[in-house]
């Protein structure tokens, strides 16, 4: 009897999973359509990273030492992995504001009245942000190539680097989803989605060699999940100078594995917390 019950339950579980996937894709499509109708949001999301590229490359480049060199070209290659990582993590603010706006306008209450998976609203939003982030990375890569950035590894390694960036961005979008559910207004979500990102991205190896940071900040930077992805991308892109001294911390010595572990851990923890919060707010 138990075997019969197990076989009967499996199609039902598969049906629920398939329904959840379909609901999530429908919600993702809804959010993507909405984004195309507000093109200025996408445009402004592109302008900020481009400004950072120009600012750090042409204003600070040549005055920041990388390895043993003050070369602007060396700094440009060192910089771009940090700019890419900053771009995917700053998309978190968009996820926060979008979910908070839907909550504020009562759209989420309408979704709750429909026969759909509870987590589909959040998953759909994060998937839409994932697509937007990927498109932003494509455009930003074109800008980087125009100013002289180059990779020095094979095509597979470069793709793996961008894959780690997208994984980090998707994991962080769930932090944004949780923030959007916790605050009361879209304005608060925008502020809450950005304020913690600045210390995370600047106390890191994104813009300067972490070896040159004060001791306390250096240890924070070396164990920062943001830094591990930046370091992994520099290795995969071949953008580390020959005389660069790799820090002794485990995440810096094994950045690819550390990046995967950090991103998956953040994804699992914050997706669980966000869905739980969504269910509680539905009661």
C-alpha positions in Angstrom: 0.0 0.0 0.0 2.8 2.4 0.8 4.4 1.8 -2.6 1.1 2.6 -4.3 0.8 5.8 -2.3 4.3 6.8 -3.1 3.7 6.4 -6.8 0.5 8.3 -6.6 2.2 11.2 -4.7 5.0 11.6 -7.2 2.9 12.9 -10.1 1.2 15.2 -7.7 4.5 16.6 -6.5 5.8 16.9 -10.1 2.6 18.7 -10.9 3.1 21.2 -8.1 6.7 21.8 -9.2 5.7 22.3 -12.8 2.9 24.6 -11.8 5.3 26.6 -9.6 7.7 26.9 -12.5 5.0 28.0 -14.9 3.7 30.6 -12.4 7.2 32.0 -11.9 7.7 32.3 -15.6 4.4 34.1 -16.1 5.4 36.5 -13.3 8.8 37.0 -14.9 7.2 37.8 -18.2 4.9 40.3 -16.6 7.8 42.1 -15.0 9.9 42.1 -18.2 7.0 43.6 -20.1 6.7 46.2 -17.4 10.4 47.0 -17.7 10.1 47.6 -21.5 7.4 50.1 -20.8 9.6 52.1 -18.5 12.8 52.3 -20.6 14.3 55.1 -18.5 14.8 52.7 -15.6 17.0 50.4 -17.8 18.8 53.5 -19.2 19.6 54.9 -15.8 20.8 51.5 -14.7 23.3 51.6 -17.6 24.5 55.1 -17.0 25.7 54.6 -13.4 28.2 51.7 -14.2 29.4 53.6 -17.3 30.1 56.6 -15.1 32.1 54.5 -12.7 34.1 53.0 -15.5 35.0 56.5 -16.9 35.6 58.0 -13.4 37.9 55.3 -12.1 39.7 54.7 -15.4 40.5 58.2 -16.4 40.4 60.1 -13.1 41.9 57.6 -10.7 43.8 55.4 -13.2 47.5 56.1 -13.0 47.3 57.1 -9.4 46.3 53.8 -7.9 49.0 51.1 -7.8 48.2 47.6 -8.9 50.9 45.1 -8.1 54.1 47.2 -8.7 52.6 49.3 -11.5 50.9 52.7 -11.7 50.0 52.0 -15.4 46.6 53.2 -16.4 46.2 50.2 -18.7 47.0 47.7 -15.9 44.5 49.4 -13.6 41.8 49.4 -16.3 42.1 45.6 -16.6 42.2 45.2 -12.8 39.2 47.5 -12.4 36.7 46.0 -14.8 35.9 42.9 -12.8 35.1 45.1 -9.8 32.8 47.3 -12.0 31.0 44.2 -13.4 30.4 42.9 -9.8 29.3 46.2 -8.5 26.8 46.5 -11.4 25.2 43.1 -10.7 24.9 43.7 -7.0 23.5 47.2 -7.3 20.6 45.7 -9.2 19.4 44.6 -5.7 18.0 48.0 -5.2 15.7 47.6 -8.2 14.3 44.3 -6.8 13.7 46.0 -3.5 11.9 48.9 -5.0 9.8 46.8 -7.4 8.5 44.4 -4.8 7.8 47.2 -2.4 5.9 49.1 -5.0 3.8 46.1 -5.9 3.1 45.7 -2.1 2.2 49.4 -1.7 -0.2 49.4 -4.7 -2.0 46.3 -3.6 -0.9 44.2 -6.6 0.5 41.5 -4.4 -2.8 41.2 -2.7 -4.4 40.5 -6.1 -1.8 37.9 -6.9 -2.5 36.2 -3.6 -6.2 35.8 -4.6 -5.2 33.8 -7.7 -4.5 30.0 -7.6 -0.8 30.3 -8.0 2.3 29.2 -6.1 3.2 31.5 -3.2 6.8 31.9 -4.2 6.1 32.6 -7.8 5.7 36.4 -7.3 9.2 36.7 -5.8 10.8 34.2 -8.2 9.3 35.9 -11.2 10.6 39.3 -10.0 14.1 38.0 -9.4 14.2 36.2 -12.8 13.2 39.4 -14.5 15.9 41.3 -12.7 18.3 38.5 -13.7 17.5 39.1 -17.4 17.9 42.8 -17.0 21.2 42.4 -15.3 22.5 40.1 -18.1 21.6 42.7 -20.7 23.3 45.4 -18.7 26.4 43.3 -18.5 26.4 42.9 -22.3 26.2 46.6 -22.8 28.8 47.3 -20.1 31.2 44.7 -21.7 30.9 46.6 -25.0 31.8 49.9 -23.3 34.8 48.2 -21.5 36.1 46.9 -24.8 35.8 50.3 -26.3 38.0 51.9 -23.6 40.7 49.2 -24.0 39.8 46.4 -21.6 40.8 42.9 -22.8 40.7 39.4 -21.5 43.7 37.0 -21.7 42.1 33.6 -21.1 40.1 31.2 -23.3 36.5 31.8 -24.2 35.2 29.2 -21.7 37.0 30.9 -18.8 35.6 34.2 -19.7 32.1 32.8 -19.9 32.6 31.1 -16.5 33.6 34.5 -15.1 30.4 36.1 -16.3 28.5 33.1 -15.0 29.8 33.8 -11.5 28.8 37.4 -11.8 25.2 36.5 -12.8 25.0 33.9 -10.0 26.1 36.6 -7.5 23.6 39.1 -8.9 20.8 36.6 -8.7 21.7 35.6 -5.1 21.8 39.3 -4.1 18.4 39.9 -5.8 16.9 37.7 -3.1 18.3 40.0 -0.5 16.6 42.8 -2.3 13.3 40.9 -2.4 13.5 40.4 1.4 14.1 44.1 1.9 11.2 45.0 -0.3 8.9 42.9 1.8 10.2 44.3 5.1 9.8 48.1 4.3 6.5 50.0 3.9 7.3 52.3 0.9 9.2 52.0 -2.4 11.3 55.0 -1.3 12.4 53.2 1.8 13.1 50.1 -0.3 15.4 52.1 -2.6 17.4 53.5 0.3 17.4 50.2 2.1 18.5 48.4 -1.0 21.5 50.7 -1.5 22.8 51.8 1.8 24.4 48.5 2.8 25.8 47.9 -0.7 28.3 50.9 -0.5 30.4 49.5 2.4 30.1 46.0 0.9 31.5 47.1 -2.5 34.0 49.7 -1.3 35.5 47.6 1.6 36.6 45.1 -1.0 39.2 44.5 -3.6 37.0 46.0 -6.4 38.8 49.2 -6.8 42.1 48.8 -5.0 44.4 46.0 -4.1 43.2 44.7 -0.7 46.8 44.2 0.4 47.0 48.0 0.6 44.0 48.4 2.9 44.4 48.9 6.7 44.6 45.6 8.6 41.0 45.5 9.8 39.5 46.5 6.4 41.9 44.1 4.7 40.5 41.1 6.6 37.0 42.2 5.9 37.7 42.6 2.2 39.4 39.2 2.0 36.3 37.4 3.4 33.8 39.6 1.6 31.6 37.5 -0.8 31.8 40.4 -3.2 35.6 40.3 -3.2 35.7 36.6 -3.9 33.7 36.9 -7.1 35.8 39.9 -8.2 39.0 37.9 -7.5 37.6 34.8 -9.3 36.7 36.9 -12.4 40.1 38.5 -12.5 41.6 35.0 -12.6 39.1 33.8 -15.2 39.6 36.9 -17.4 43.4 36.9 -17.0 43.3 40.4 -15.6 45.7 40.0 -12.7 49.2 41.6 -13.2 52.1 39.2 -13.3 53.6 40.7 -10.1 50.3 40.7 -8.2 50.6 39.2 -4.7 47.6 37.1 -3.8 46.5 37.5 -0.1 46.8 34.4 2.1 43.1 34.2 3.1 41.4 31.0 1.8 38.7 32.9 -0.3 41.5 34.8 -2.1 43.5 31.6 -2.7 40.5 29.7 -4.0 38.2 32.4 -5.3 36.2 30.4 -7.8 35.1 27.8 -5.2 34.6 30.5 -2.6 32.5 32.6 -5.0 30.2 29.6 -5.7 29.8 28.7 -2.1 29.1 32.3 -1.0 26.5 32.9 -3.8 24.7 29.6 -3.2 24.6 30.2 0.5 23.2 33.7 0.1 20.7 32.4 -2.4 19.4 29.6 -0.2 19.3 31.6 3.0 17.6 34.7 1.6 15.2 33.0 -0.7 14.0 31.0 2.3 13.6 34.1 4.4 11.9 36.1 1.6 9.4 33.4 0.8 8.7 32.9 4.6 8.1 36.6 5.0 5.8 36.7 1.9 3.7 33.9 3.4 3.5 35.6 6.8 2.4 38.8 5.2 -0.3 36.9 3.3 -2.0 35.8 6.5 
